[in-house]
Amino acid sequence: MDRPLLSLRTTLVLLLALLAGVAVGGLTALAGEGAPRSLLAGLAAAGLAVPFFNRLIDAEDTGRRQRADVGAREGERNG
């Protein structure tokens, strides 16, 4: 097996979502809510964090790709 199971970007998005879910769940538990509510709050936060971090990381990557494409096109015109 030459390729990794998950790409670096996917791993980063899932790790950030996991950290967000744990933080929200922990803060909810510290606020005095019960374990079931804390767990549900953490899972909800993790579920909402996945598309957020996915778009956030994709936006940075897309911006770089577009600038590289523009630079390549300008080089083709000049050369």
Secondary structure, 3 states (H helix, E strand, C coil): CCCCCCCHHHHHHHHHHHHHHHHHHHHHHHCCCCHHHHHHHHHHHHHHHHHHHHHHHHHHHHHHHHHHHHHHHHHHHHC
